[in-house]
Amino acid sequence: MGLAFSNYCETCNAEGPEVGDAGLVGDNVNIAPNRIEHDDGVFCSFGWIYDALQAISLVPKDIADLKAFLEQHHGHDLVTHCDHDEQEPNIDWDNLRKYKRQFSKDKDVVGCYSIRNVETDEVFESQTDAFRRFDKRILTANEIAKFLQDLADDSEVLDGFYRCSPTIDPYEDLEQIAEFIRDNSDDPLEVFIDES
Ligand SMILES: [Zn+2]
């Protein structure tokens, strides 16, 4: 039995978009990029993880949707609730504003997140997922460093991930993407969504 996580705005009595299979993206739903060391480990915010994923344009649609929800409710009482928590969120369940998932052909795309070594033509392809659309581009050294240092090489930050989309799961595509980037970082790397 896995844990399931949901995000709510208590101020608006609204439900946020579910991430992956009711997963957790960071220890709090703060859009500010925080990584805070405590005596019992590291707590990082959604914003911290989002920024590291965004650095390489690896943004599944549900992550982009959650970011939009958090921006919309910025400054409100936002909570992440685990179904095993004893304390219930302060929500009027009968009148909950449920999140409606929408797919926009302009903003979203279904395909495989792909990285190509421009020198060798070797390509890594993720599993198929819905992503935020972006233009094919070459990653900069700073973007690569941000993704690796802030996320993929930081096991304590990775602990803040749970049951997200397989494309950003540390035990699935995320680790393989990081490995491909580490192995090929001497050459220019191009990222794009393969819709074929
Ligand atoms: Zn709100």
py3Dmol code that shows the C-alpha trace and the ligand (Angstrom):
import py3Dmol

protein = """\
ATOM      1  CA  MET A   1       0.000   0.000   0.000  1.00  0.00           C
ATOM      2  CA  GLY A   2       1.475   3.314  -1.073  1.00  0.00           C
ATOM      3  CA  LEU A   3       0.842   6.708   0.361  1.00  0.00           C
ATOM      4  CA  ALA A   4      -1.260   9.117  -1.700  1.00  0.00           C
ATOM      5  CA  PHE A   5      -0.834  12.879  -1.654  1.00  0.00           C
ATOM      6  CA  SER A   6      -3.230  15.689  -2.606  1.00  0.00           C
ATOM      7  CA  ASN A   7      -2.771  19.444  -2.609  1.00  0.00           C
ATOM      8  CA  TYR A   8      -5.409  21.891  -1.407  1.00  0.00           C
ATOM      9  CA  CYS A   9      -5.952  25.601  -1.004  1.00  0.00           C
ATOM     10  CA  GLU A  10      -7.789  25.957   2.303  1.00  0.00           C
ATOM     11  CA  THR A  11      -8.466  29.635   1.614  1.00  0.00           C
ATOM     12  CA  CYS A  12     -10.450  28.887  -1.581  1.00  0.00           C
ATOM     13  CA  ASN A  13     -11.596  25.383  -0.643  1.00  0.00           C
ATOM     14  CA  ALA A  14      -9.969  24.160  -3.855  1.00  0.00           C
ATOM     15  CA  GLU A  15      -8.183  20.991  -4.875  1.00  0.00           C
ATOM     16  CA  GLY A  16      -4.919  21.139  -6.817  1.00  0.00           C
ATOM     17  CA  PRO A  17      -3.908  18.933  -9.720  1.00  0.00           C
ATOM     18  CA  GLU A  18      -2.719  15.465  -8.842  1.00  0.00           C
ATOM     19  CA  VAL A  19       0.885  14.741  -9.724  1.00  0.00           C
ATOM     20  CA  GLY A  20       1.661  11.358 -11.237  1.00  0.00           C
ATOM     21  CA  ASP A  21      -0.110   8.609  -9.343  1.00  0.00           C
ATOM     22  CA  ALA A  22      -1.050  10.902  -6.410  1.00  0.00           C
ATOM     23  CA  GLY A  23       2.581  11.679  -5.772  1.00  0.00           C
ATOM     24  CA  LEU A  24       4.586  14.115  -3.708  1.00  0.00           C
ATOM     25  CA  VAL A  25       6.873  16.748  -5.277  1.00  0.00           C
ATOM     26  CA  GLY A  26       8.883  18.212  -2.459  1.00  0.00           C
ATOM     27  CA  ASP A  27       8.106  18.568   1.210  1.00  0.00           C
ATOM     28  CA  ASN A  28       5.948  21.636   0.810  1.00  0.00           C
ATOM     29  CA  VAL A  29       3.912  23.312  -1.910  1.00  0.00           C
ATOM     30  CA  ASN A  30       5.875  26.528  -1.778  1.00  0.00           C
ATOM     31  CA  ILE A  31       6.611  27.957  -5.197  1.00  0.00           C
ATOM     32  CA  ALA A  32       9.735  29.699  -3.874  1.00  0.00           C
ATOM     33  CA  PRO A  33      12.833  27.531  -4.447  1.00  0.00           C
ATOM     34  CA  ASN A  34      13.794  26.488  -0.916  1.00  0.00           C
ATOM     35  CA  ARG A  35      16.187  23.806   0.224  1.00  0.00           C
ATOM     36  CA  ILE A  36      16.413  23.842   4.004  1.00  0.00           C
ATOM     37  CA  GLU A  37      18.619  21.580   6.106  1.00  0.00           C
ATOM     38  CA  HIS A  38      17.112  20.402   9.378  1.00  0.00           C
ATOM     39  CA  ASP A  39      18.531  18.135  12.062  1.00  0.00           C
ATOM     40  CA  ASP A  40      16.550  15.239  10.614  1.00  0.00           C
ATOM     41  CA  GLY A  41      17.236  15.839   6.933  1.00  0.00           C
ATOM     42  CA  VAL A  42      16.599  18.154   4.030  1.00  0.00           C
ATOM     43  CA  PHE A  43      13.256  19.709   3.215  1.00  0.00           C
ATOM     44  CA  CYS A  44      12.889  21.114  -0.260  1.00  0.00           C
ATOM     45  CA  SER A  45       9.972  22.961  -1.801  1.00  0.00           C
ATOM     46  CA  PHE A  46       8.075  22.257  -4.986  1.00  0.00           C
ATOM     47  CA  GLY A  47       9.715  25.382  -6.424  1.00  0.00           C
ATOM     48  CA  TRP A  48      13.178  23.956  -5.857  1.00  0.00           C
ATOM     49  CA  ILE A  49      12.362  20.789  -7.779  1.00  0.00           C
ATOM     50  CA  TYR A  50      10.425  22.641 -10.488  1.00  0.00           C
ATOM     51  CA  ASP A  51      13.321  25.007 -11.186  1.00  0.00           C
ATOM     52  CA  ALA A  52      15.792  22.117 -11.522  1.00  0.00           C
ATOM     53  CA  LEU A  53      13.473  20.261 -13.938  1.00  0.00           C
ATOM     54  CA  GLN A  54      12.701  23.434 -15.872  1.00  0.00           C
ATOM     55  CA  ALA A  55      16.457  24.014 -16.342  1.00  0.00           C
ATOM     56  CA  ILE A  56      16.482  21.136 -18.841  1.00  0.00           C
ATOM     57  CA  SER A  57      12.839  21.626 -19.989  1.00  0.00           C
ATOM     58  CA  LEU A  58      11.831  18.319 -18.379  1.00  0.00           C
ATOM     59  CA  VAL A  59       8.379  19.498 -17.271  1.00  0.00           C
ATOM     60  CA  PRO A  60       5.556  16.937 -17.310  1.00  0.00           C
ATOM     61  CA  LYS A  61       2.163  18.571 -17.791  1.00  0.00           C
ATOM     62  CA  ASP A  62       0.985  17.726 -14.273  1.00  0.00           C
ATOM     63  CA  ILE A  63       4.023  19.516 -12.820  1.00  0.00           C
ATOM     64  CA  ALA A  64       3.268  22.572 -14.979  1.00  0.00           C
ATOM     65  CA  ASP A  65      -0.389  22.390 -13.877  1.00  0.00           C
ATOM     66  CA  LEU A  66       0.606  22.265 -10.212  1.00  0.00           C
ATOM     67  CA  LYS A  67       2.873  25.272 -10.709  1.00  0.00           C
ATOM     68  CA  ALA A  68      -0.024  27.201 -12.278  1.00  0.00           C
ATOM     69  CA  PHE A  69      -2.284  26.215  -9.355  1.00  0.00           C
ATOM     70  CA  LEU A  70       0.309  27.350  -6.802  1.00  0.00           C
ATOM     71  CA  GLU A  71       0.801  30.659  -8.614  1.00  0.00           C
ATOM     72  CA  GLN A  72      -2.952  31.199  -8.717  1.00  0.00           C
ATOM     73  CA  HIS A  73      -3.205  30.583  -4.952  1.00  0.00           C
ATOM     74  CA  HIS A  74       0.027  32.278  -3.932  1.00  0.00           C
ATOM     75  CA  GLY A  75      -0.180  33.646  -0.385  1.00  0.00           C
ATOM     76  CA  HIS A  76      -3.190  31.461   0.464  1.00  0.00           C
ATOM     77  CA  ASP A  77      -3.209  28.574   2.931  1.00  0.00           C
ATOM     78  CA  LEU A  78      -1.828  25.764   0.799  1.00  0.00           C
ATOM     79  CA  VAL A  79      -1.410  22.275   2.195  1.00  0.00           C
ATOM     80  CA  THR A  80      -0.225  18.911   0.986  1.00  0.00           C
ATOM     81  CA  HIS A  81      -2.245  16.156   2.583  1.00  0.00           C
ATOM     82  CA  CYS A  82      -1.206  12.531   2.833  1.00  0.00           C
ATOM     83  CA  ASP A  83      -4.023   9.996   3.075  1.00  0.00           C
ATOM     84  CA  HIS A  84      -2.282   8.484   6.127  1.00  0.00           C
ATOM     85  CA  ASP A  85      -2.149  11.810   8.022  1.00  0.00           C
ATOM     86  CA  GLU A  86      -4.282  11.877  11.147  1.00  0.00           C
ATOM     87  CA  GLN A  87      -5.001  15.567  10.768  1.00  0.00           C
ATOM     88  CA  GLU A  88      -7.451  16.407   7.988  1.00  0.00           C
ATOM     89  CA  PRO A  89      -6.981  19.577   5.948  1.00  0.00           C
ATOM     90  CA  ASN A  90      -9.375  22.409   6.757  1.00  0.00           C
ATOM     91  CA  ILE A  91     -11.670  21.706   3.782  1.00  0.00           C
ATOM     92  CA  ASP A  92     -15.441  21.731   3.320  1.00  0.00           C
ATOM     93  CA  TRP A  93     -15.568  18.502   1.309  1.00  0.00           C
ATOM     94  CA  ASP A  94     -19.148  18.950   0.109  1.00  0.00           C
ATOM     95  CA  ASN A  95     -18.236  22.206  -1.600  1.00  0.00           C
ATOM     96  CA  LEU A  96     -14.706  21.406  -2.734  1.00  0.00           C
ATOM     97  CA  ARG A  97     -13.709  23.060  -6.013  1.00  0.00           C
ATOM     98  CA  LYS A  98     -12.293  20.092  -7.883  1.00  0.00           C
ATOM     99  CA  TYR A  99      -9.419  20.581 -10.264  1.00  0.00           C
ATOM    100  CA  LYS A 100     -10.354  19.942 -13.903  1.00  0.00           C
ATOM    101  CA  ARG A 101      -7.541  18.608 -16.027  1.00  0.00           C
ATOM    102  CA  GLN A 102      -7.374  20.266 -19.436  1.00  0.00           C
ATOM    103  CA  PHE A 103      -5.154  19.551 -22.379  1.00  0.00           C
ATOM    104  CA  SER A 104      -4.178  22.448 -24.619  1.00  0.00           C
ATOM    105  CA  LYS A 105      -2.648  21.620 -27.988  1.00  0.00           C
ATOM    106  CA  ASP A 106      -0.798  24.939 -27.954  1.00  0.00           C
ATOM    107  CA  LYS A 107       0.762  24.482 -24.541  1.00  0.00           C
ATOM    108  CA  ASP A 108       0.962  20.715 -24.104  1.00  0.00           C
ATOM    109  CA  VAL A 109       2.382  17.856 -26.108  1.00  0.00           C
ATOM    110  CA  VAL A 110       2.346  14.066 -25.773  1.00  0.00           C
ATOM    111  CA  GLY A 111       5.591  12.312 -26.630  1.00  0.00           C
ATOM    112  CA  CYS A 112       8.972  11.267 -25.321  1.00  0.00           C
ATOM    113  CA  TYR A 113      11.356  13.706 -23.674  1.00  0.00           C
ATOM    114  CA  SER A 114      14.515  13.234 -25.713  1.00  0.00           C
ATOM    115  CA  ILE A 115      18.153  14.235 -25.369  1.00  0.00           C
ATOM    116  CA  ARG A 116      20.499  13.942 -28.351  1.00  0.00           C
ATOM    117  CA  ASN A 117      24.262  14.141 -28.286  1.00  0.00           C
ATOM    118  CA  VAL A 118      24.807  16.402 -31.282  1.00  0.00           C
ATOM    119  CA  GLU A 119      28.318  14.998 -31.926  1.00  0.00           C
ATOM    120  CA  THR A 120      27.577  11.268 -31.749  1.00  0.00           C
ATOM    121  CA  ASP A 121      23.836  11.354 -32.566  1.00  0.00           C
ATOM    122  CA  GLU A 122      23.179   9.086 -29.575  1.00  0.00           C
ATOM    123  CA  VAL A 123      19.696   9.706 -28.160  1.00  0.00           C
ATOM    124  CA  PHE A 124      18.014   9.010 -24.845  1.00  0.00           C
ATOM    125  CA  GLU A 125      14.204   8.824 -24.938  1.00  0.00           C
ATOM    126  CA  SER A 126      11.949   8.881 -21.900  1.00  0.00           C
ATOM    127  CA  GLN A 127       8.692   6.998 -21.563  1.00  0.00           C
ATOM    128  CA  THR A 128       5.691   8.604 -23.235  1.00  0.00           C
ATOM    129  CA  ASP A 129       4.064  11.322 -21.153  1.00  0.00           C
ATOM    130  CA  ALA A 130       2.282  14.659 -21.523  1.00  0.00           C
ATOM    131  CA  PHE A 131       4.775  17.505 -21.287  1.00  0.00           C
ATOM    132  CA  ARG A 132       4.766  21.256 -21.432  1.00  0.00           C
ATOM    133  CA  ARG A 133       5.619  22.120 -25.039  1.00  0.00           C
ATOM    134  CA  PHE A 134       9.000  23.759 -25.730  1.00  0.00           C
ATOM    135  CA  ASP A 135      11.191  24.525 -28.726  1.00  0.00           C
ATOM    136  CA  LYS A 136      14.047  22.166 -29.505  1.00  0.00           C
ATOM    137  CA  ARG A 137      17.216  23.674 -28.047  1.00  0.00           C
ATOM    138  CA  ILE A 138      20.765  23.050 -26.869  1.00  0.00           C
ATOM    139  CA  LEU A 139      21.274  22.901 -23.097  1.00  0.00           C
ATOM    140  CA  THR A 140      23.739  25.373 -21.611  1.00  0.00           C
ATOM    141  CA  ALA A 141      26.412  24.327 -19.115  1.00  0.00           C
ATOM    142  CA  ASN A 142      24.583  26.289 -16.405  1.00  0.00           C
ATOM    143  CA  GLU A 143      21.307  24.485 -17.086  1.00  0.00           C
ATOM    144  CA  ILE A 144      23.009  21.099 -16.929  1.00  0.00           C
ATOM    145  CA  ALA A 145      24.787  22.039 -13.690  1.00  0.00           C
ATOM    146  CA  LYS A 146      21.533  23.230 -12.129  1.00  0.00           C
ATOM    147  CA  PHE A 147      19.671  20.019 -12.970  1.00  0.00           C
ATOM    148  CA  LEU A 148      22.478  17.787 -11.675  1.00  0.00           C
ATOM    149  CA  GLN A 149      23.507  19.736  -8.572  1.00  0.00           C
ATOM    150  CA  ASP A 150      20.069  20.819  -7.380  1.00  0.00           C
ATOM    151  CA  LEU A 151      18.264  17.573  -8.158  1.00  0.00           C
ATOM    152  CA  ALA A 152      19.777  14.511  -9.779  1.00  0.00           C
ATOM    153  CA  ASP A 153      23.005  14.428  -7.713  1.00  0.00           C
ATOM    154  CA  ASP A 154      21.321  15.416  -4.442  1.00  0.00           C
ATOM    155  CA  SER A 155      19.977  12.232  -2.855  1.00  0.00           C
ATOM    156  CA  GLU A 156      18.345  14.189  -0.037  1.00  0.00           C
ATOM    157  CA  VAL A 157      16.308  16.249  -2.511  1.00  0.00           C
ATOM    158  CA  LEU A 158      15.387  13.079  -4.413  1.00  0.00           C
ATOM    159  CA  ASP A 159      13.946  11.733  -1.151  1.00  0.00           C
ATOM    160  CA  GLY A 160      11.294  14.463  -1.432  1.00  0.00           C
ATOM    161  CA  PHE A 161       9.874  12.804  -4.567  1.00  0.00           C
ATOM    162  CA  TYR A 162       7.301  10.075  -4.379  1.00  0.00           C
ATOM    163  CA  ARG A 163       5.002   8.442  -6.974  1.00  0.00           C
ATOM    164  CA  CYS A 164       5.403  11.191  -9.564  1.00  0.00           C
ATOM    165  CA  SER A 165       5.248  10.581 -13.302  1.00  0.00           C
ATOM    166  CA  PRO A 166       7.758   7.865 -14.342  1.00  0.00           C
ATOM    167  CA  THR A 167       9.551  10.420 -16.506  1.00  0.00           C
ATOM    168  CA  ILE A 168      10.695  12.282 -13.376  1.00  0.00           C
ATOM    169  CA  ASP A 169      10.838   9.313 -11.006  1.00  0.00           C
ATOM    170  CA  PRO A 170      14.334   8.942  -9.505  1.00  0.00           C
ATOM    171  CA  TYR A 171      14.088   5.161  -9.945  1.00  0.00           C
ATOM    172  CA  GLU A 172      12.881   5.357 -13.540  1.00  0.00           C
ATOM    173  CA  ASP A 173      13.654   7.916 -16.271  1.00  0.00           C
ATOM    174  CA  LEU A 174      15.111  10.653 -14.088  1.00  0.00           C
ATOM    175  CA  GLU A 175      18.187   8.643 -13.137  1.00  0.00           C
ATOM    176  CA  GLN A 176      18.703   7.505 -16.732  1.00  0.00           C
ATOM    177  CA  ILE A 177      18.399  11.073 -17.988  1.00  0.00           C
ATOM    178  CA  ALA A 178      20.975  12.187 -15.413  1.00  0.00           C
ATOM    179  CA  GLU A 179      23.287   9.344 -16.399  1.00  0.00           C
ATOM    180  CA  PHE A 180      23.016  10.196 -20.093  1.00  0.00           C
ATOM    181  CA  ILE A 181      23.773  13.849 -19.337  1.00  0.00           C
ATOM    182  CA  ARG A 182      26.761  12.973 -17.128  1.00  0.00           C
ATOM    183  CA  ASP A 183      28.160  10.587 -19.761  1.00  0.00           C
ATOM    184  CA  ASN A 184      27.690  13.038 -22.646  1.00  0.00           C
ATOM    185  CA  SER A 185      28.289  16.404 -21.010  1.00  0.00           C
ATOM    186  CA  ASP A 186      31.480  17.079 -23.010  1.00  0.00           C
ATOM    187  CA  ASP A 187      29.381  17.410 -26.171  1.00  0.00           C
ATOM    188  CA  PRO A 188      26.460  19.718 -27.039  1.00  0.00           C
ATOM    189  CA  LEU A 189      23.157  18.180 -25.923  1.00  0.00           C
ATOM    190  CA  GLU A 190      19.894  18.938 -27.681  1.00  0.00           C
ATOM    191  CA  VAL A 191      16.546  18.461 -25.933  1.00  0.00           C
ATOM    192  CA  PHE A 192      13.152  18.071 -27.587  1.00  0.00           C
ATOM    193  CA  ILE A 193       9.874  16.177 -27.361  1.00  0.00           C
ATOM    194  CA  ASP A 194       9.627  13.354 -29.880  1.00  0.00           C
ATOM    195  CA  GLU A 195       5.959  13.214 -30.881  1.00  0.00           C
ATOM    196  CA  SER A 196       6.327  10.314 -33.323  1.00  0.00           C
TER     197      SER A 196
END
"""
ligand_1 = """\
1
ZN
Zn -6.641 29.879 -2.947
"""
view = py3Dmol.view(width=600, height=400)
view.addModel(protein, "pdb")
view.setStyle({"model": 0}, {"cartoon": {"style": "trace"}})
view.addModel(ligand_1, "xyz")
view.setStyle({"model": 1}, {"stick": {}})
view.zoomTo()
view.show()
